[in-house]
Amino acid sequence: MESNSYKNYNNNSRNNYKDNSRNNYKDNNEDYNCQKKSFYNELIEYSKNGRYPLHMPGHKRNERLFDGIDPYKVDITEIDGFDNLHNPKGIILDAMKNASDFFETDRTWFLVNGSSCGILAAISAVTNIGDKIIIGRNCHKAVYNCAKLRNLDVEYVYPSYIAKYGINGGYNKGEIENILKKNRDVKAVVLTSPTYDGIVSDIEEIARVVHKYNTVLIVDEAHGAHFGISEKLPVPAYKLGADLVIESTHKTLPAMTQTALLHLKGDRIDAGKVQEMLSIYETSSPSYVLMCSIDKCIREIQKNGQQRYDELLNVINKIRKNVNKCKYISIPCEELKNQNNVFDVDVTKLIINVNNSGITGKQLGDILRYKYNIEVEMDSLKYVLGITTICDDYKELERLAEALKEIDKSLEEKQNENISVELLKNKRMYSIYETDLKEKNTVNLFDSKDCISGEFVFLYPPGIPLVVPGEVITEELLEQIKVYLEANMNISGLKDNSNKTIIFPFAKKLNIKML
């Protein structure tokens, strides 16, 4: 898969950068090898290594955002005068009302257990045990966890696939309507928009279809908390007809990790039921540091958000134009629209494509990491993903562009292996809940063809399942997993952390050798 010119670079220069980086880290940490250093000290040392974060969280480790205050000084509990997240009547209620007013929602809740908590609460608020829902097959694992917990009967709608870049496109409203026509008992439709890569579906039209069939639309907009702050950004889902929308303030806005928002719009969903479910899924000891971070973040974007996003977008557009002059590396954006059901694209996401360059996204990520000291959000097969926010250093973004141009000069055209990473439509034999109840056996992962999976297999990030418990394992699926593992991408979900074995329901595929 590698070009000749890059192969030498890959085997020598890149490894030297990698080794030197690690050695320098070890030299500065004499207890590194014996694993005696504390978690805290490891984080402090990492913060000093100068590696630029082209990834979450959105604050980009900017101390200014918390005014340099030691978080221990403001870490309190529900003492007199400081309200209670689960029964807000004072400052927390005021902060959430301010958020609701700013985002123009009917209700907005602070979440300190991340968007996963909001997803669990949202779905649980509109379903009873055993109800039927439609979910996007590229939804986050939290959606599947909720389906398991509530024994939900799931129908899937699959996103389009953009083969050139190896990413998911948008959802087709016609496919959603066809499923609704055949399943009049559906209680909710749960979709992801934008995707991890910034792909936005036509939520307004989808919402019209969903409401036509007297059901509700829940949108996981975790990666779109910044939408609507500038007119140059996509419109948020709660302004397009979605009933419940979950957003991660820590992903693209300057808030601390684990913070998120749950928005309610319209009268189709009982706010009291949402609150009830939040009291179940959200911690009873919510962090005041995290809640304060959400409020401070919102007040910052209220004051300066539009101006700062307009500035950021101008910089990004220049960088994209600069990099797109390269021969092999590109950062697509506008050209993604109006095909593959892509309605809009989040311009702040940098999909750095290396298709036909002779190298993989994983290899590009390593070069950026070890030679240029830039840490990207995700390495994929055909691209790397960078996340930009209003807290980015524009000079560092320009340095990224120069790095990509320099790397491009060392490459030569070579067709990468035609590997599809499209989500497979695996045959389903049991629900997730039914599978969980069955007695299990274990088999070698790559001997599991035709078995029914008893486990999730996730590609993480972004946490989309390649196979769901109750689905049949195919040769095509195993080939995909093999490709990901060989590319050193993060496969998770299996109880066997070595990814050598998988469990499956007893009495299925008994002709294979049991472990």
FENHUMO-V746538 format. One record per pair of residues at least 6 apart in sequence whose ideal C-beta (glycine too) atoms are under 6 Angstrom apart, sorted by the first residue. I is the first residue (numbers start at 1). J is the second residue. D is the distance in whole Angstrom. If there is no record, write none. Layout:
# FENHUMO-V746538
i	j	d
I	J	D
I	J	D
This chain:
# FENHUMO-V746538
i	j	d
1	416	6
1	417	6
2	358	5
3	358	3
3	411	6
3	412	4
3	414	5
5	410	6
5	412	5
6	358	6
6	359	6
6	410	6
6	411	6
9	410	6
14	367	6
17	370	4
17	371	4
18	370	4
21	370	5
26	32	5
29	37	6
29	45	6
31	37	5
50	373	6
51	373	5
51	375	5
52	374	5
52	396	5
53	60	5
53	375	6
54	374	6
54	376	5
54	386	4
55	375	6
55	377	4
55	387	6
56	251	5
56	387	6
57	250	4
57	257	5
58	252	5
58	253	5
58	254	5
58	389	4
59	65	5
59	254	4
59	391	5
60	391	4
62	391	5
65	254	5
71	289	5
75	289	5
76	288	5
78	84	5
83	90	4
83	91	5
83	92	4
85	92	6
85	286	4
86	279	5
95	295	4
96	108	6
96	110	6
99	108	4
99	298	5
100	108	4
102	302	6
105	238	5
105	263	4
105	265	5
106	264	5
106	265	6
107	264	4
107	271	5
108	261	6
108	263	5
109	262	4
110	291	5
110	294	5
111	117	5
111	118	5
111	260	4
111	262	6
112	286	5
112	287	5
112	290	4
113	282	5
113	283	6
114	258	5
114	260	5
115	222	4
115	246	5
115	248	5
115	260	4
116	142	4
117	281	5
117	282	5
118	246	4
118	260	6
118	262	4
119	142	4
119	143	6
119	246	6
120	146	5
120	281	5
121	277	4
121	278	5
121	281	5
122	218	5
122	244	4
123	146	5
124	277	4
125	273	4
125	274	5
125	277	5
126	187	6
126	188	5
126	216	6
127	150	6
127	187	5
129	150	5
129	151	6
130	151	5
131	152	6
131	187	5
132	153	4
132	183	6
132	185	5
132	186	5
133	152	5
133	187	6
133	188	5
134	155	5
134	157	6
134	179	6
134	186	6
134	189	5
135	143	5
135	154	6
135	190	4
136	157	6
136	191	4
136	192	5
137	156	5
137	158	5
137	423	5
138	159	5
138	168	5
138	192	6
138	464	5
139	192	5
140	463	5
141	458	6
141	463	5
143	190	6
147	154	5
147	432	5
148	432	4
148	433	6
151	433	4
155	179	5
155	183	6
157	171	6
157	175	6
157	176	5
159	168	4
159	169	6
159	171	6
160	169	3
160	340	4
160	341	5
161	422	4
162	169	5
162	340	5
165	353	5
165	382	6
166	381	6
166	382	4
166	421	5
167	197	5
168	195	5
169	199	6
169	340	3
169	341	5
169	342	5
170	199	6
170	201	4
170	341	4
170	342	5
170	343	6
171	191	6
171	201	5
171	341	6
172	341	5
173	205	5
173	206	5
173	209	5
176	209	6
177	209	5
180	213	4
186	215	5
188	216	5
188	218	6
189	210	5
189	217	5
190	218	5
191	219	6
192	220	5
193	200	5
193	201	4
193	203	6
193	219	6
194	200	5
194	223	5
194	224	5
194	346	5
196	462	4
197	351	6
198	345	6
198	346	3
198	349	3
199	342	6
200	234	5
200	343	5
200	344	4
201	343	6
202	343	4
203	237	5
203	240	4
203	242	6
204	240	4
204	241	6
207	217	5
207	241	3
207	242	6
210	217	4
216	243	4
216	268	5
216	269	6
217	242	5
217	243	5
218	244	5
219	237	4
219	242	4
219	245	5
220	246	5
221	237	5
221	245	5
221	247	5
222	248	4
223	251	6
225	247	4
225	248	6
225	249	5
225	252	5
225	253	5
226	252	4
226	253	6
227	233	5
227	234	5
227	236	4
228	235	6
228	236	5
229	301	6
229	305	4
229	306	6
229	309	5
230	306	5
230	309	4
230	310	6
232	313	5
234	344	4
237	245	5
238	245	4
238	263	5
238	265	4
243	266	5
243	268	5
243	269	5
244	264	6
245	263	4
246	262	6
247	261	5
248	260	5
249	255	4
249	259	5
249	260	6
249	294	6
249	297	6
250	256	6
250	257	5
250	259	5
252	389	6
253	297	5
254	297	5
254	391	5
255	293	5
255	294	5
255	297	4
256	290	6
256	293	4
258	290	6
259	290	5
259	293	6
259	294	5
264	271	6
308	390	4
309	390	6
312	390	5
313	347	6
315	394	5
315	397	6
319	397	6
319	401	5
320	331	5
322	401	5
323	331	5
323	401	5
323	404	5
324	330	5
326	405	6
326	408	4
327	408	6
328	357	4
328	408	5
328	411	5
329	354	6
329	404	5
329	408	5
330	353	5
331	350	6
331	352	6
332	351	6
333	345	5
333	347	6
336	342	5
336	345	5
348	388	5
350	386	4
351	383	5
352	383	6
352	384	5
353	383	5
354	361	6
354	364	5
355	382	5
356	415	6
357	411	5
358	414	4
360	381	6
360	487	6
361	379	5
361	380	4
361	381	6
361	382	6
361	383	5
361	384	5
362	379	4
362	487	5
364	384	5
365	376	5
365	379	4
365	384	5
367	407	6
368	374	4
369	375	6
372	403	4
374	400	6
376	384	5
376	386	5
377	385	5
377	387	5
378	385	4
378	461	5
381	487	6
419	483	6
424	477	6
426	467	6
426	471	4
426	472	6
427	472	4
428	470	6
428	471	5
429	452	5
429	470	6
430	470	4
431	470	6
432	469	5
432	470	6
435	454	6
435	469	4
435	470	4
438	505	4
439	506	4
440	454	5
440	503	4
441	506	5
441	514	5
442	501	5
442	503	5
442	515	4
443	512	6
444	501	6
445	500	6
445	501	6
445	502	5
446	478	6
447	512	6
448	473	5
448	502	5
449	475	5
450	509	6
451	473	5
451	504	4
451	509	4
452	472	6
452	504	5
452	505	5
452	508	5
453	467	5
453	469	6
453	471	5
453	473	5
454	469	6
454	503	4
454	504	5
454	505	6
455	494	6
455	502	6
455	503	5
456	465	5
456	493	4
457	466	5
457	467	5
457	493	5
458	465	5
458	492	5
458	493	4
459	466	6
460	490	5
460	492	5
467	477	6
484	491	6
485	491	6
491	499	5
494	502	6
